[in-house]
Amino acid sequence: MPRLTYVYEDGSRRTVEVATATNLMKAALAHQVPGIIGECGGAATCGTCHVYVAHSTEQFAPPSPDEEDMLEWTASERAANSRLSCQLTLTRADAELVVHVPSKQV
């Protein structure tokens, strides 16, 4: 199963295991991970699932135009490694990913 680690500003971490092909936002909501809200349910229209990917984002498709637009309106500052977690899906059973959760989503 893929392993996802959500890291907070204070350095604390929350690691969860999820089924393959689950997006990061749904994984966070299913495991009640604080800091990921996902108001739009994964439609890339709210920006409340914004994360900073700790390592290369090359394993994922580039952001769609809709995701690019929404990343301009996130509550926390956009960075080069900013992504909407609803648009990131781990497809390998052995995948491990670390993302940093911004201090605010709304």
Secondary structure, DSSP 8 states (H G I E B T S, - for coil): --EEEEE-TTS-EEEEE--TT-BHHHHHHHTT-TT---TTSSSSSS-TTEEEESS--TTS----HHHHHHHTT-SS---TTEEEGGG-B--STT-EEEEE--S---
